[in-house]
C-alpha cells in the first residue's frame, strides 16, 4: 500500500511543476498594443455623414445626380474653374425652356441622349426644321474661348428662346471652297500667288478643298472637292495662279488713243469718240468684279457636301463687286438655306485702316465697295485684313484654327420649309460679359434642313 502512494505522489508532483512553469511562461509574454487611428496633424476631425433622404425613392432604385452634378442628397454641386473664362463655372441657373441637357456626340455619329425618365415613352411624329448654329466665342483680346458648358448658351429665334437639342465641342471636318479673285492688280496678285503654296498647312487629312477662280468672265472651277493633303490640290493651286490686271493711265492722243481701225471704223467700240464730239475721247472699259456670282457658285458646290461637315467659303479678294448676275440678297438666301459660312482675307486697299473702313461703310444711296465683310457677318464668318505676303499666308491658318474651336448648337424649329421667310437668330452667353459671340444672324428654312 505504501508503494502505491509513493507511485501516485511521483506522478503528481511532476505534473504540478510543469503546470506552474507553463503559467509563468504565459505571464512573461507582453500584451499586444491596442490599434489606434493614424491621424495627420492638419487633417480635420472625422464627422459622421447623414444618410440621404430616401423618401420618394422607389424600391430597387438608388439616388442619382442631377444634371448640374449635385447629388440627390441635396449637397451643392462642386465648382469647376476654367482658365480660359477666368471665372468659376457655377451651377446652371434655372431655365424652364431647357430643364435637361441636350444630346451630345461626335460629328457624324448618332447623338447620345440624356438618360430617359421613368414611365412609358410616347412617340410623336412631326416635320420640323433642324437649325444648326456654329458658334465661336472670343475674349476681349480676340482669342478663342473653349471649354464652355452647354448651359452658358441661349439661342433665340425671332425673340423666342429655343431648346437646344444638340450640343458638341468636337471639331467638324471642313469642306472648304477656296475662292481666288483674279481681277486683283498684278503686284497684289503676285503676293496672293506666293501664299497659295501654304494653304494645306491649315488643313487635316479629313478635310476636303475645292478651288475656284473668278475674273471678268465669271467663276471657273479648278478642281472639285479633293483631299486636303493630296497632290491634286497642289496642282489646282498652281492652275489658279493668274497674272492679275495691269493698271494703266488712259491715253487721249497718239496712235494708241484711237485703237485699231477697220474700214475707217473703230474695231473696239469702247474706244470710239463720243457722239457729237469730233475730238478723240477715250472711254475706259468698265471694271468687272463678279464676287456675288463667285460666292454663289462656291455655295452651290458646297450644297452637295454631306451632313456632319462644316461648309466654308474662303475668299481672297479686295471685296469689290460689280456687274454680277446674282444679287446680294439672292446669294445670302442660298448661303443661309444651306448652312454655309463665308470667311475671307481682304487684300489691297480694303486692308488699309482708313480706306478699308470707308469701303465697308454703307453711305446713303450708295452701295459699299467692299461687300465681303457683309457676307461674313450675316453667315457667322470672319474676315481678316492683310497687306503683306506673310500676313496672307497666316490668315488662312488662323481662320481654320478658329473653326476647330467652334461650338455646335442645334435646335428644332416648327417653321415650315416652304414659307421662305427669314428668321432672326440671336445667340448670347448666360452669366458672362465681355465676350464676342460669332454666329449667323438668321436662316431661311429649306427642305434639306428637315
NUDO-429198 format. One record per residue (C-alpha): residue in one letter; x, y, z. Coordinates in steps of 0.2 Angstrom, whole numbers, plus 5000, padded with zeros to 4 digits. Layout:
aXYZ;...
//
This chain:
x500050005000;x501450125004;x502250084987;x500650134979;x500650304987;x502450334983;x502050294965;x500550414965;x501550554973;x502950534960;x501650564946;x500850704954;x502250824958;x503050824941;x501350874934;x501151014946;x502851084942;x502551084924;x500951174925;x501751304936;x503151334924;x501951354909;x500951484919;x502551584922;x502951574904;x501251644899;x501451794911;x503151834904;x502351874886;x501852054885;x500152104878;x500052174860;x499652364859;x497852414856;x497652484837;x497552674836;x496952784822;x498352874812;x497853054810;x498853194802;x499053344812;x498253454798;x496853344794;x495153384800;x494253284813;x493153154806;x491253194805;x489853074803;x488953094786;x487053094787;x486152974777;x485253044762;x483353074762;x482652914754;x480852974754;x480152954737;x481452844730;x480652684723;x481252514729;x482752454719;x483252624713;x484752724720;x484952904722;x485652994706;x486553154702;x485653294694;x486153374678;x487253504687;x488253374696;x487453404713;x487053244722;x485253194725;x485553214744;x485453404742;x487353434743;x487953584732;x488753544716;x490653574716;x491353724707;x492453694692;x493553834685;x494153874668;x495753964664;x495054024648;x493554104655;x494354174671;x492854144682;x492253984691;x490953884681;x489553894693;x487953784693;x486753824679;x485353954683;x483553884682;x482853884665;x481153824661;x481453814642;x482953694644;x482753594660;x483853454654;x485553444645;x485553424626;x486153274617;x487953254613;x489153164602;x490453174589;x490153244572;x489353114560;x488853004574;x487152964582;x486853084596;x486953014614;x485353074623;x485253104642;x484552964652;x482752944649;x481452974663;x480352844671;x478752784664;x478152744646;x478852834631;x477652914619;x478252954601;x477553094591;x478053114573;x478053294566;x479053384552;x480253504560;x481753614554;x483453574561;x484353734563;x486253714565;x487153864573;x489053854574;x489653974587;x491454054590;x491754144607;x493154264608;x493854364623;x494254554623;x495954514615;x495154414600;x495754244607;x494554094605;x493754034622;x493553844623;x492853744637;x491153824640;x489753714646;x488053704636;x487053794649;x488053954646;x487253974629;x485554044625;x484854034607;x483354144602;x482354134586;x481354294582;x481554344600;x480954174607;x482154064617;x482353894609;x482853724617;x484553664612;x484353484606;x486153454601;x487753524608;x489553474605;x491353554606;x492053424594;x492953494579;x492053454562;x492953404547;x493053554535;x492453564517;x493253724510;x492853814494;x494453914491;x493954074480;x495354174472;x495054344465;x495954354448;x495454534445;x496754604458;x498154714452;x499754624446;x500854674460;x499554614473;x499154464463;x500954414464;x500854414483;x499254304483;x500154184471;x501554164483;x500454124498;x499453984489;x500853854492;x500553854511;x498653834510;x498753644516;x499653694532;x498053744540;x497153584534;x497053404541;x496853244531;x494953234535;x494653404526;x494253424508;x494553584497;x493853644480;x494753784471;x493853924462;x494554074452;x493554214445;x493854354434;x492954464420;x492154304413;x491454234429;x491954094441;x492953944435;x493153784444;x494953724445;x494653564454;x493153494463;x493253434481;x494853344484;x495953284499;x496753424508;x498453334509;x498353264491;x499453314476;x497853364466;x497653514477;x499453574474;x499153564455;x497453654457;x498353794467;x499653804453;x498253824440;x497453964450;x498954074449;x498454224437;x499454374432;x498154494438;x497654654429;x498854794423;x498354964429;x498655104417;x498355284413;x497155324399;x497855394383;x496955534374;x498055564359;x499355474349;x499255314339;x498655214354;x497255334359;x496055284345;x496455104343;x496454994328;x495455044313;x494454934301;x493755014285;x493855184294;x492855114309;x493455084327;x493754894330;x493454924348;x491855024351;x492355074369;x493755174361;x492655274349;x492455464351;x490955524360;x489455564349;x489455744344;x491255774348;x492455764334;x494055764345;x494655594351;x493955544369;x494455384377;x493155294386;x493855174399;x493055004399;x492054964415;x492854854428;x492154684431;x492254604448;x490854464449;x491154424468;x489254384470;x489254264456;x490854184463;x490154164481;x488554094474;x489553964463;x490553914478;x489053884488;x488253784475;x489753664476;x489653654495;x487753614495;x488153434489;x489353404504;x488653284517;x487953324534;x489253324548;x490553434539;x490753614541;x490453704525;x491553854522;x491953984508;x493654064510;x493854214498;x495554304495;x494954474487;x494854664489;x492954644491;x492454734476;x490854684467;x490254744450;x489254684435;x488754524444;x487254424438;x486654374455;x486154504468;x486754514486;x485054464493;x484954304482;x486654244487;x486354274506;x484754174505;x485654024497;x487054034509;x485954034525;x484753904517;x486253784515;x487153824531;x488753894523;x489854014532;x490954144522;x492754184528;x494054284519;x495554394518;x495454574512;x496954624502;x497454784494;x496654954498;x495254864508;x496654814521;x497154994524;x496355064540;x495655224533;x495155174516;x494655004521;x493355074533;x492655194520;x492455044508;x491454944521;x490355094526;x488655104518;x488355284513;x486555344508;x486055304490;x487755214488;x488255034490;x489854994500;x491354954488;x491954814500;x490554684502;x491554534508;x491354584527;x489454594524;x489454414519;x490454364534;x489454454546;x487754384541;x488354204540;x489354204556;x491054204547;x492554324549;x493754424538;x495554464541;x496454614533;x498154594527;x499454684516;x500954584517;x501354414509;x501754344526;x500054404533;x499054324519;x499954164522;x499554164541;x497754224539;x497054054532;x497953954545;x497254074559;x495454054552;x495553864551;x496153854569;x494753964574;x493453854566;x494053704575;x493653784592;x491853824587;x490453764597;x488953674588;x487253704593;x485653634585;x483853664589;x482153614581;x481053754573;x479253724568;x479353854554;x478853774538;x480153744525;x479153814511;x478753984518;x480454054513;x480354184527;x481954244535;x482054214554;x483254304565;x484454204576;x485254284592;x486554184602;x487254254619;x488154194634;x487254174651;x488154254666;x489654314656;x490054484649;x491454554639;x491554414626;x491154414607;x489954284601;x490154254582;x488654164575;x487554184559;x486154314561;x484754214554;x484254074542;x482954034528;x482053864530;x482353744516;x481953564513;x483653494516;x483653564534;x482253434539;
//
